[in-house]
C-alpha cells in the first residue's frame, strides 16, 4: 500500500485520482485526497516502515499552497488561480477543511485555532452537505458539493477533535454524532448516494467517526515551517 501511494504521487507532490489528459501537464493535487494519504503515510512512518518520507512533505506543501485566507482549501491545488467562490467558498470546502488542517497540524504547519475553525466550519455549513446527500449528479452549483463528501466530512471532523484540548472535544463530538444519527436510514445503514451498494461506504465511514477517539492520529512532528498569519477576518471569526 505504501508503494502504491508513492508510485501514484503526482509530480511535484500530492495525489489525485483524476488525471490530466495532457501528457505534458500533470494534474494538480487534490487536497481532499492528499490529506488522508499524507496521514496514512505518517502512520506507516510511526509504525517503523521504511520509505523516503519526503513524499509526506511534498504532499503537505500542496495542502499549504491550497489553503486560502478564509480557511477554505481549493478543490485542486492551484494558488495562481484563486477565486474564493464555488468550490473555494467555505461552504464548498467545509467537507475537506478538517482533514487538511489535521494533516497540517500533525506536521506543525497549523495551530489549534485552524483545526477548531475547520470543525466549526463543517458544523456551521453542514446544511449544504445535507442538501446534496443522496442526490443525483456530482458537482452541482452553487458550491459544487458531490454527495460522496458527506460521510467523509463527518469522519475527518470527528478525527480532528484529537488535535483540540480535551475539554473541548465532548461538546463538538456530540454535535457531530447527532448529525449522523439524524441521517441514519430506515434500514439502519448510512448512505450518501442513490445506489444501495454505496451504503457500505457510508456505514463504514460512520463507524470510523463513532470510533474516532479509539483511532489515534499519527505522532505530531515539530514545526518545519512557520504557520501563516491569520487574516483579520479569521481572527474576528475566532
C-alpha positions in Angstrom: 0.0 0.0 0.0 2.9 2.4 0.8 4.5 1.6 -2.6 1.2 2.2 -4.4 0.8 5.7 -2.8 4.4 6.5 -3.7 4.1 5.3 -7.3 0.9 7.3 -7.7 2.2 10.6 -6.3 1.7 13.5 -8.7 4.9 15.1 -10.0 5.5 17.9 -7.5 3.6 16.2 -4.7 0.1 15.1 -3.6 -2.5 12.8 -5.0 -5.5 13.0 -7.3 -7.5 10.1 -8.8 -8.5 12.4 -11.7 -5.6 12.8 -14.1 -5.0 15.3 -16.8 -5.4 14.1 -20.4 -2.5 16.3 -21.4 0.6 14.1 -21.3 2.9 17.1 -20.7 0.8 18.6 -18.0 0.4 16.7 -14.7 -2.8 17.1 -12.7 -2.9 19.4 -9.7 -3.0 17.7 -6.3 -6.5 17.2 -4.7 -6.5 18.3 -1.0 -9.3 16.0 0.0 -7.4 13.0 -1.3 -3.9 14.2 -0.3 -4.7 14.9 3.3 -5.8 11.3 4.2 -2.9 9.9 2.0 -0.4 12.0 4.0 -1.8 10.9 7.3 -1.7 7.2 6.2 2.0 7.6 5.3 2.6 9.4 8.6 1.1 6.4 10.5 3.2 4.0 8.4 6.3 6.0 9.3 5.3 5.8 13.0 5.0 2.1 12.8 8.6 1.8 11.5 8.0 1.2 7.8 11.0 2.4 5.8 10.5 4.7 2.8 11.5 8.2 1.7 9.4 10.4 3.9 10.0 13.4 1.6 6.8 12.2 -0.1 4.9 13.4 3.0 6.5 16.8 3.0 5.7 17.3 -0.7 2.0 16.4 -0.1 1.9 18.8 2.9 3.3 21.5 0.6 0.4 21.1 -1.7 -2.1 21.4 1.1 -0.5 24.6 2.3 -0.5 26.0 -1.2 -4.2 25.3 -1.5 -5.2 27.0 1.8 -7.0 30.3 1.4 -7.2 33.3 3.7 -10.8 32.3 4.5 -9.6 28.9 5.9 -11.1 27.1 2.9 -9.0 24.8 0.7 -9.1 24.7 -3.0 -10.6 21.7 -4.7 -7.4 21.3 -6.7 -4.1 23.0 -5.6 -3.6 25.9 -7.9 -2.5 29.0 -6.0 -2.2 31.0 -9.2 -5.9 30.7 -9.9 -7.8 31.6 -6.7 -11.5 32.6 -6.9 -12.8 32.1 -3.4 -16.1 31.1 -4.9 -18.0 27.9 -5.6 -15.6 25.1 -4.8 -13.4 27.5 -3.0 -16.1 29.1 -0.8 -16.0 27.9 2.8 -19.4 26.3 2.1 -17.9 24.4 -0.8 -14.8 23.4 1.1 -16.3 22.6 4.5 -16.1 18.8 3.9 -12.3 18.8 3.4 -11.1 21.5 5.7 -10.8 19.4 8.8 -8.8 16.6 7.0 -6.4 19.2 5.6 -5.9 21.1 8.8 -5.4 18.0 10.8 -2.7 16.7 8.4 -1.0 20.1 8.6 -1.4 20.3 12.4 0.4 16.9 12.7 3.3 18.4 10.8 3.4 21.6 12.8 2.0 23.6 9.9 -1.3 24.5 11.6 -2.3 25.6 15.1 -5.3 24.6 17.2 -7.2 27.6 16.1 -7.1 26.5 12.5 -8.3 23.0 13.4 -11.0 24.3 15.6 -12.1 26.7 12.8 -12.3 23.8 10.3 -14.5 21.8 12.6 -16.8 24.7 13.3 -17.0 25.5 9.5 -18.2 21.9 8.9 -20.9 22.2 11.6 -21.9 25.7 10.5 -22.2 24.8 6.8 -23.4 21.3 7.3 -26.8 22.2 5.7 -25.0 22.5 2.3 -23.7 18.9 2.6 -27.1 17.7 3.7 -28.7 19.3 0.6 -26.5 17.2 -1.6 -26.8 13.9 0.3 -28.4 11.1 -1.6 -28.9 13.3 -4.6 -28.1 12.7 -8.3 -25.2 14.2 -10.0 -21.8 15.1 -8.7 -20.6 18.7 -8.6 -23.7 20.8 -8.5 -23.9 24.6 -8.2 -23.7 26.8 -6.2 -20.9 25.2 -4.2 -20.3 22.1 -6.4 -20.5 19.6 -3.5 -20.7 16.0 -4.5 -22.8 13.7 -2.4 -19.9 11.3 -1.6 -18.2 14.0 0.5 -20.9 13.7 3.2 -19.7 10.9 5.4 -16.1 11.6 4.5 -16.6 15.0 6.1 -18.1 13.6 9.3 -15.2 11.1 9.7 -12.5 13.6 9.4 -14.2 16.2 11.5 -14.5 13.6 14.3 -10.8 12.7 14.0 -9.8 16.3 14.0 -11.1 16.7 17.6 -8.0 14.8 18.8 -6.0 17.9 17.9 -8.0 20.1 20.3 -7.8 20.4 24.1 -9.6 17.5 25.7 -12.2 19.8 27.5 -13.5 21.0 24.1 -14.0 17.6 22.5 -17.1 16.2 24.1 -19.4 19.1 23.1 -18.2 19.1 19.5 -18.2 15.3 19.3 -21.9 15.2 20.5 -22.8 17.7 17.7 -21.1 15.6 15.0 -22.6 12.3 16.2 -26.1 13.9 16.5 -25.8 14.8 12.8 -25.0 11.2 11.9 -27.9 9.8 13.9 -30.2 12.3 12.2 -29.4 10.8 8.8 -29.5 7.1 9.6 -31.6 5.2 7.1 -34.7 3.2 8.0 -32.6 0.0 7.2 -30.1 1.0 10.0 -27.4 2.0 7.5 -25.9 5.2 6.3 -25.8 6.1 2.6 -24.9 9.4 0.9 -25.6 8.3 -2.7 -28.6 7.0 -4.7 -27.2 3.4 -5.0 -27.9 0.7 -2.4 -24.3 -0.5 -2.8 -22.9 2.7 -1.5 -24.3 2.2 1.9 -21.3 0.0 2.6 -19.0 3.1 2.3 -21.3 5.4 4.2 -21.8 3.0 7.1 -18.0 2.2 7.3 -17.2 5.9 7.4 -19.9 6.5 10.0 -18.4 3.7 12.2 -15.0 5.3 11.9 -16.5 8.6 13.0 -18.1 6.9 16.0 -14.8 5.3 17.0 -12.6 8.2 16.2 -11.4 8.6 19.9 -10.1 4.9 19.7 -8.2 5.5 16.5 -5.1 7.5 17.3 -3.7 10.1 14.9 -0.1 9.9 13.8 2.5 11.4 16.0 2.8 15.1 15.9 6.0 16.4 14.4 8.0 19.6 15.3 7.2 22.6 13.1 9.2 22.8 9.9 7.5 25.9 8.5 6.0 28.9 10.1 2.2 28.9 10.3 0.7 31.5 8.0 -0.6 34.6 9.8 -4.3 34.6 10.2 -6.3 37.1 8.3 -8.1 39.9 10.4 -11.4 38.3 9.3 -10.4 34.8 10.6 -9.2 36.3 13.9 -12.5 38.1 14.2 -14.4 34.9 13.5 -12.4 33.0 16.1 
